Amino acid sequence: MTRPRLALVPGEPAGVGPELCVRAVQQDWDADLVAFADRDTLLAAAGALDLPLRLVPADAADAPPGSLRLHDCPNAASTVFGTPDPRNAAPVIDALAGAAAGCLAGDFDGLVTGPVHKASINAGGISFTGTTELLATQAGREVVMMLANDVVRVALATTHLPLRAVADAITHDALERTLRILHAALRDDFGIDDPRIVVLGLNPHAGESGHLGREEIDVIEPVLRHLRGEGLHLQGPLPADTAFLPSKLREVDAVLAMYHDQGLPVLKYSGFEQAVNLTLGLPYPRVAVDHGTALDLAGSGRADPSSLFAAIRTCAHLAHRRRIAA
């Protein structure tokens, strides 16, 4: 079987994404990488790092370490590392959408993405809440965001919402759909026959029997009862302040948090550098770095490439599993 072919999108050109991609192609991978990026930005990043980089056509048969297959996505304005330019908002989005379209068309087996700068994209006149949402809309799929490292997998019932909007977004249908997507991904992509999922409560102490909120009683518990009746292995709703104890994590395959900052601080504390961000439910594997654009580090050579390396390894593994299963 040939190696998986992965689309690689550095993200914000003024951030650390381009230089992390340059670092990544200094070694061989169990996949063929094709970057959707601005040629000049990649070459500038290689120059800043004093690393070799030879850019070859996207359909090149060979790309040894130090070279990178490129689908050129020219920027509208020259890149200045550390200073995002809203004029580059459209090229950044076009690179993401183009790479994802290639995955949908079967030209690529998976998508690896670097960090984007949401404020700069919105300042460029494009309404943008996140790459996860963009890819879900493009594919016409309901998706789930899950972050993972060697310690824990944390999926999210809601993603990029203001805190005051979270409770209204946790409905019976939305929670059931999220749990089904998470369960299927753990089984099919990660090879876990009977996934064990811990579901957190929304409120402190998981609502304290209704004294601190009724979302657990009215929404979360009925959904869990229904899905347990179908054979899903679900625990909860559990208080978030004790669910992440090491002794409990050893007994589960994933944790479903109700909102972004309920689960992700724990994951990032447990191993930020090796963490990756997965979009579950897409017709192709998508894995992203679990960090931002780090504008203060861009062009300095001090950015840690560990998360991008982990994202490439994870995406290649998932793509290989899907090809075997197809």
C-alpha positions in Angstrom: 0.0 0.0 0.0 1.3 3.4 -0.9 2.0 6.0 1.7 -0.9 8.3 2.7 -0.9 11.7 1.0 -1.6 14.5 3.4 -2.4 18.2 2.7 -0.4 20.5 5.0 -1.6 24.1 5.7 0.7 26.3 7.8 -2.1 28.8 8.7 -1.3 32.4 9.5 1.7 33.4 7.4 3.0 35.8 10.0 2.9 33.2 12.8 5.0 30.2 13.6 3.2 27.8 11.2 5.5 28.3 8.2 8.7 27.7 10.1 7.2 24.7 11.9 6.5 23.2 8.4 10.0 23.9 7.4 11.3 22.0 10.4 8.9 19.1 9.7 10.2 18.5 6.2 13.8 18.1 7.4 12.9 14.5 8.2 11.1 11.7 6.5 7.5 10.7 7.4 5.3 7.8 6.8 3.3 10.0 4.5 3.7 12.3 1.5 3.1 16.0 2.5 1.8 18.6 0.1 1.8 22.2 1.5 -1.0 24.7 0.6 1.0 27.8 1.3 2.7 30.9 0.0 6.0 30.1 -1.6 7.8 33.2 -0.6 6.7 32.8 3.1 8.0 29.3 3.3 11.4 30.3 1.8 11.6 33.3 4.2 10.9 30.9 7.1 13.6 28.6 5.9 16.0 31.5 5.6 15.2 32.7 9.1 15.9 29.2 10.5 19.0 28.7 8.3 17.5 25.4 7.1 17.5 23.9 3.6 14.2 24.0 1.7 13.6 23.0 -1.9 10.0 23.5 -3.1 8.9 21.0 -5.7 5.6 20.7 -7.6 2.6 19.2 -5.8 2.6 16.1 -8.0 6.4 15.5 -7.8 7.2 11.8 -7.5 10.0 12.4 -4.9 10.5 14.9 -2.1 13.4 13.8 0.1 14.1 15.5 3.5 14.7 19.2 3.0 12.2 19.4 0.2 8.4 20.0 0.2 5.7 19.5 -2.4 3.9 22.8 -2.8 0.5 23.9 -4.0 1.3 27.6 -4.2 -1.3 29.9 -2.5 0.1 33.4 -3.0 -0.4 35.9 -0.3 -2.0 39.3 -1.1 0.6 41.1 1.0 4.2 40.3 1.8 4.7 38.4 5.1 6.2 40.2 8.0 6.8 37.6 10.8 5.0 38.7 14.0 2.7 41.1 12.2 -0.5 39.6 10.7 -1.9 41.5 7.7 -5.7 41.4 7.2 -5.1 41.6 3.5 -3.9 37.9 3.7 -7.2 36.8 5.3 -8.6 35.5 2.0 -5.4 33.6 1.0 -5.4 31.9 4.4 -9.0 30.8 4.1 -8.5 29.8 0.4 -5.5 27.6 1.4 -7.6 25.8 4.1 -10.7 25.4 1.8 -8.5 24.3 -1.1 -6.7 21.6 0.9 -10.0 20.4 2.4 -11.6 20.3 -1.0 -8.7 18.1 -2.1 -9.5 15.7 0.8 -13.2 15.6 -0.2 -12.3 14.9 -3.8 -10.0 12.0 -2.7 -6.8 13.7 -3.8 -5.5 13.6 -0.2 -6.0 11.1 2.6 -5.9 13.6 5.4 -5.4 17.3 6.4 -2.9 18.7 8.9 -3.3 22.4 9.8 -1.3 25.0 11.6 -2.6 27.9 13.7 -4.7 30.7 12.2 -5.2 34.3 13.5 -8.9 34.7 13.9 -8.8 38.4 14.6 -6.8 39.1 11.4 -9.2 37.0 9.3 -12.2 38.9 10.7 -10.4 42.2 10.2 -10.0 41.2 6.6 -13.7 41.1 6.2 -14.3 37.3 6.6 -16.6 36.1 9.3 -14.7 33.3 10.9 -15.1 31.5 14.2 -12.6 28.7 13.7 -11.2 26.1 11.3 -13.3 23.3 12.7 -16.5 25.2 11.9 -15.2 26.1 8.4 -14.4 22.5 7.6 -17.7 21.2 9.0 -19.7 23.7 6.8 -17.7 22.8 3.7 -18.2 19.1 4.2 -21.8 19.4 5.2 -21.1 17.3 8.3 -21.8 17.6 12.0 -18.4 17.4 13.8 -16.9 17.2 17.2 -13.7 18.8 18.3 -11.4 16.5 20.3 -7.9 17.3 21.7 -5.6 14.6 22.7 -2.2 13.8 24.1 -0.6 10.8 25.6 -2.5 11.4 28.9 -6.1 12.1 27.9 -8.5 12.7 25.1 -11.0 15.6 25.7 -13.9 16.1 23.3 -16.2 19.2 23.5 -20.0 19.4 23.5 -19.7 23.1 22.5 -16.7 24.8 20.9 -16.2 28.5 20.4 -19.1 30.1 22.1 -19.4 32.9 24.7 -19.9 31.3 28.1 -23.4 32.8 28.5 -24.5 30.9 25.3 -23.2 27.5 26.4 -26.2 26.2 28.4 -28.7 27.0 25.7 -26.5 25.1 23.2 -26.5 21.9 25.2 -29.7 20.3 23.9 -30.9 16.7 23.9 -30.3 16.3 20.1 -26.9 18.1 20.1 -25.5 16.1 23.0 -26.7 12.8 21.6 -25.2 13.6 18.2 -21.9 14.6 19.8 -21.7 11.4 21.8 -22.5 9.2 18.8 -19.8 10.9 16.7 -17.3 10.6 19.5 -18.1 6.9 20.1 -17.9 6.1 16.4 -14.5 7.9 16.0 -13.0 6.1 19.1 -14.2 2.8 17.7 -13.4 3.2 14.0 -10.4 5.6 13.9 -8.7 4.6 17.2 -9.6 0.9 17.1 -11.2 0.9 20.6 -13.9 -1.9 20.5 -16.0 -0.6 23.4 -15.0 3.0 24.1 -15.4 4.2 27.7 -16.5 7.8 27.8 -16.8 10.1 30.8 -19.3 12.9 30.4 -18.9 16.0 32.6 -21.7 18.0 34.1 -22.2 21.6 33.1 -22.6 23.0 36.6 -20.3 22.9 39.7 -20.7 19.5 41.4 -22.6 18.3 38.3 -25.6 20.4 39.5 -25.7 19.2 43.1 -29.0 17.3 42.5 -30.5 20.4 40.9 -29.5 22.9 43.6 -26.8 24.4 41.3 -28.6 24.0 38.0 -30.9 21.6 36.3 -29.1 20.9 33.0 -27.8 17.6 34.3 -31.2 16.4 35.3 -33.2 17.8 32.4 -30.7 17.2 29.5 -27.5 15.3 30.2 -28.8 12.4 32.3 -31.7 11.5 30.0 -29.4 11.4 27.0 -26.9 9.2 28.8 -29.7 6.8 29.9 -30.9 6.6 26.3 -27.5 5.8 24.8 -26.6 3.4 27.6 -29.7 1.5 26.5 -28.1 1.1 23.1 -24.9 -0.3 24.7 -22.7 2.8 24.8 -20.3 2.7 27.8 -20.9 6.1 29.4 -20.2 7.5 32.9 -21.6 10.6 34.3 -22.5 13.3 34.4 -19.5 13.8 36.7 -18.2 16.9 38.4 -15.4 18.4 36.3 -13.2 19.2 39.3 -12.6 15.5 40.1 -13.1 13.7 36.8 -9.6 14.4 35.7 -7.9 12.7 38.6 -5.2 10.3 37.3 -6.8 7.3 38.9 -10.0 8.0 37.0 -8.4 8.8 33.6 -6.7 5.4 33.6 -10.2 3.8 33.4 -11.5 5.8 30.4 -10.8 6.4 26.7 -12.1 9.9 26.4 -13.8 12.7 28.4 -16.6 14.8 27.0 -16.5 18.4 28.4 -19.5 20.7 28.1 -17.5 23.7 27.0 -14.1 24.8 25.8 -12.4 26.0 29.0 -13.9 23.3 31.1 -11.7 20.5 29.7 -8.9 22.0 27.6 -6.9 23.7 30.4 -6.5 20.3 32.0 -5.4 18.7 28.8 -2.9 21.4 28.0 -1.5 21.3 31.5 -1.0 17.6 31.2 1.1 17.8 28.0 0.7 20.9 25.9 3.6 20.4 23.6 2.5 16.9 22.4 -1.2 17.7 22.2 -3.2 17.7 18.9 -6.6 18.9 17.8 -8.8 16.5 15.9 -12.0 17.1 14.0 -14.2 14.0 14.4 -17.0 13.3 12.0 -15.4 14.6 8.7 -15.1 12.1 5.8 -11.3 12.5 6.1 -9.0 12.8 9.1 -8.1 16.3 10.1 -5.5 17.0 12.8 -4.2 20.4 13.9 -1.6 21.7 16.3 -2.9 22.6 19.7 -1.4 26.1 20.0 -1.8 29.5 18.5 0.2 31.6 16.1 2.8 32.6 18.7 3.5 35.9 17.0 6.2 36.8 19.5 8.2 33.7 18.4 7.6 33.9 14.7 10.8 34.0 12.7 13.0 33.5 15.7 13.5 29.8 15.4 12.5 29.2 19.0 9.0 27.7 18.4 8.6 24.1 19.5 7.6 21.9 16.6 6.4 19.0 18.8 2.7 19.6 18.3 3.0 19.7 14.5 5.1 16.6 14.5 2.5 14.9 16.6 -0.3 16.1 14.3 1.5 14.7 11.2 2.1 11.3 12.9 -1.5 11.1 14.1 -3.0 12.1 10.8 -0.8 9.6 8.9 -1.9 6.9 11.3 -5.6 7.7 11.0 -5.3 8.0 7.2 -3.6 4.6 7.1 -6.4 3.0 9.2 -9.1 4.4 7.0 -7.4 3.1 3.8 -7.2 -0.4 5.3 -10.8 -0.3 6.4 -12.1 1.0 3.0 
